[in-house]
Amino acid sequence: CRARRAAVSRRGVRGGGEWGASRAVLELVSTRSHVHERCIAHRDLKLENLLLAERSRFDTLKVADFGLARRTKTSRGKLSAQCGSPAYVAPEIILGKHYTPAVDMWACGVIMYALLAGELPFTSESEREMYQKIIRVDAREPQPREISPPALDLIFKLLESDPLRHLPAGASPAHA
């Protein structure tokens, strides 16, 4: 199947609005749940690595580029390499702490925000300043009309800075 990167972008899910974005994130979280059950952390989830095999068919979402993925002994197994794309990386990675595959759920929150708001939540002129915003979870406040309160609630549950309180992969579909 020929995947189309253009179908999922910062401008949102073409033709889908909040419903389309929520379907895409639901598929992504479902995929993460499946992968996390196998104790694998992708560690580089970002819009550029999401593909739709069929335009506007969110059930055909595919995740690409497992080059930074690592397997742990358990789903709570710890990893330590500082890696990932700067705008999507979880605070514990920036801080050089050990982390679990749950860092992928942080990236799901960044992706959901970007799909709904049309921009990344943490931006700055310098990477260092952006990292400080990520550590503080100082996300750009989206326009109220852009994201509904339930969707915004889910985003900030995914963007939980305390690693022990990260929303697990299996929990968020019920919230969506």
DODO-379784 format. One line per field, with one value per residue (C-alpha): residue number from 0; y, x, z; residue in one letter; chain. Coordinates in Angstrom, 1 decimal. Example, Ala and Ser with C-alpha at 12.3 -4.5 7.8 and 13.67 -1.06 7.14 Angstrom:
<balos>
k <- 0	1
c2 <- -4.5	-1.1
c1 <- 12.3	13.7
c3 <- 7.8	7.1
r <- a	s
c <- A	A
</balos>
This chain:
<balos>
k <- 0	1	2	3	4	5	6	7	8	9	10	11	12	13	14	15	16	17	18	19	20	21	22	23	24	25	26	27	28	29	30	31	32	33	34	35	36	37	38	39	40	41	42	43	44	45	46	47	48	49	50	51	52	53	54	55	56	57	58	59	60	61	62	63	64	65	66	67	68	69	70	71	72	73	74	75	76	77	78	79	80	81	82	83	84	85	86	87	88	89	90	91	92	93	94	95	96	97	98	99	100	101	102	103	104	105	106	107	108	109	110	111	112	113	114	115	116	117	118	119	120	121	122	123	124	125	126	127	128	129	130	131	132	133	134	135	136	137	138	139	140	141	142	143	144	145	146	147	148	149	150	151	152	153	154	155	156	157	158	159	160	161	162	163	164	165	166	167	168	169	170	171	172	173	174	175
c2 <- 0.0	3.5	5.6	9.4	11.6	14.7	13.3	13.9	17.3	20.3	21.8	19.0	15.9	17.0	17.4	15.8	18.7	17.7	14.4	13.4	14.4	12.4	9.4	9.7	10.0	7.1	4.9	6.2	5.5	2.0	1.3	2.5	0.2	-2.8	-1.9	-1.1	-4.5	-5.9	-3.6	-1.4	2.3	4.1	7.2	9.3	9.7	12.8	14.0	13.2	9.5	9.1	7.8	7.1	4.1	5.6	9.3	10.2	6.6	6.9	3.2	2.9	4.9	3.6	4.6	4.8	5.0	2.6	3.5	4.8	2.1	-0.1	-3.1	-3.2	-6.3	-5.1	-2.3	-0.3	-1.1	1.9	3.5	6.2	7.4	11.0	10.8	11.8	14.9	18.1	19.4	16.0	14.7	14.2	16.2	13.2	12.6	16.3	16.1	13.0	10.7	7.1	6.7	4.1	3.5	5.9	8.8	7.8	9.0	12.4	12.5	11.5	14.6	16.8	15.3	15.7	19.4	20.0	18.3	20.4	23.7	23.6	24.3	22.6	23.4	24.2	26.5	29.0	30.8	28.4	24.7	25.4	27.7	25.2	22.5	24.7	25.2	21.4	20.8	23.4	22.1	25.7	25.1	27.8	28.4	27.5	29.7	28.5	27.8	25.6	22.8	21.6	21.4	17.5	17.4	19.9	17.9	14.8	16.7	17.9	14.4	13.1	16.1	15.1	16.1	13.6	10.3	8.3	10.0	9.6	8.5	4.8	3.7	1.6	4.3	7.2	5.7	5.5	9.2	10.3
c1 <- 0.0	1.2	1.2	0.6	2.5	0.5	-2.7	-1.4	0.2	0.4	-2.5	-4.6	-6.1	-7.4	-11.1	-11.6	-11.5	-11.6	-13.4	-10.6	-7.8	-9.4	-9.8	-6.1	-5.0	-7.2	-5.6	-2.1	-2.8	-4.2	-1.1	1.1	-0.8	-0.1	3.6	3.9	2.4	5.5	7.7	8.9	9.4	9.3	11.0	10.6	6.9	6.1	3.8	6.4	6.4	2.6	1.2	-2.3	-2.4	-5.7	-6.6	-9.0	-9.1	-7.8	-8.0	-5.2	-2.8	0.8	3.7	7.0	10.7	11.4	15.2	15.3	12.9	14.1	12.7	12.7	12.4	9.0	6.5	8.0	11.6	13.9	15.7	18.3	19.5	18.7	17.0	13.9	12.8	13.2	9.6	8.2	10.5	9.3	10.7	12.4	14.5	15.5	16.5	18.6	16.5	15.7	12.3	9.8	8.0	5.4	7.4	5.6	2.3	3.8	4.5	0.9	-0.2	2.1	0.7	-2.9	-2.2	-0.6	-3.4	-6.0	-4.3	-2.3	1.0	3.3	2.6	6.2	8.0	10.8	13.6	16.1	16.1	17.3	14.4	11.9	13.3	12.7	9.1	8.7	10.1	7.7	4.8	4.5	2.5	1.2	-2.4	-4.6	-7.5	-10.6	-12.5	-9.7	-9.9	-12.9	-12.5	-12.6	-9.9	-7.8	-8.2	-7.0	-4.0	-2.9	-3.4	-1.0	1.4	1.9	5.4	5.5	6.7	4.8	1.6	1.9	-1.4	-0.8	-1.4	-4.4	-6.2	-6.6	-8.9	-11.7	-11.1	-11.2
c3 <- 0.0	-0.8	2.4	2.1	4.5	3.4	4.9	8.4	9.0	11.3	9.5	10.9	9.4	6.0	6.0	9.5	12.0	15.6	14.8	12.3	14.6	17.5	15.2	14.2	17.8	18.9	16.2	17.3	21.0	20.1	18.1	21.0	23.4	21.1	20.9	24.6	25.5	23.7	25.8	22.9	23.0	19.6	21.1	17.9	17.4	15.4	12.6	10.0	11.1	10.8	7.5	6.2	3.8	2.5	2.5	5.3	6.5	10.1	10.7	8.1	10.2	10.2	12.3	10.4	11.3	14.2	14.0	17.6	19.0	21.9	23.7	27.5	29.7	31.1	30.2	33.1	32.0	32.0	29.1	29.3	25.9	25.1	21.7	19.8	17.8	19.9	19.8	20.7	23.4	27.0	29.9	31.6	28.4	28.4	32.0	31.4	33.7	33.1	31.3	30.2	26.9	28.3	26.8	23.6	25.2	25.8	22.0	21.4	23.3	21.3	18.1	19.2	20.1	16.7	14.8	16.5	16.9	13.7	15.5	18.0	21.7	22.6	20.2	20.7	18.9	20.5	21.2	24.7	25.4	23.9	26.2	29.2	28.0	27.7	31.2	32.6	30.4	29.3	26.2	24.0	24.9	21.9	20.8	22.7	19.5	18.2	20.7	22.7	26.5	26.5	23.8	25.7	28.9	27.1	25.6	29.0	30.5	27.8	28.5	32.1	33.3	36.1	34.6	37.3	36.3	32.5	31.0	30.0	26.4	27.3	29.3	26.8	24.2	26.8	27.5	23.9
r <- c	r	a	r	r	a	a	v	s	r	r	g	v	r	g	g	g	e	w	g	a	s	r	a	v	l	e	l	v	s	t	r	s	h	v	h	e	r	c	i	a	h	r	d	l	k	l	e	n	l	l	l	a	e	r	s	r	f	d	t	l	k	v	a	d	f	g	l	a	r	r	t	k	t	s	r	g	k	l	s	a	q	c	g	s	p	a	y	v	a	p	e	i	i	l	g	k	h	y	t	p	a	v	d	m	w	a	c	g	v	i	m	y	a	l	l	a	g	e	l	p	f	t	s	e	s	e	r	e	m	y	q	k	i	i	r	v	d	a	r	e	p	q	p	r	e	i	s	p	p	a	l	d	l	i	f	k	l	l	e	s	d	p	l	r	h	l	p	a	g	a	s	p	a	h	a
c <- A	A	A	A	A	A	A	A	A	A	A	A	A	A	A	A	A	A	A	A	A	A	A	A	A	A	A	A	A	A	A	A	A	A	A	A	A	A	A	A	A	A	A	A	A	A	A	A	A	A	A	A	A	A	A	A	A	A	A	A	A	A	A	A	A	A	A	A	A	A	A	A	A	A	A	A	A	A	A	A	A	A	A	A	A	A	A	A	A	A	A	A	A	A	A	A	A	A	A	A	A	A	A	A	A	A	A	A	A	A	A	A	A	A	A	A	A	A	A	A	A	A	A	A	A	A	A	A	A	A	A	A	A	A	A	A	A	A	A	A	A	A	A	A	A	A	A	A	A	A	A	A	A	A	A	A	A	A	A	A	A	A	A	A	A	A	A	A	A	A	A	A	A	A	A	A
</balos>
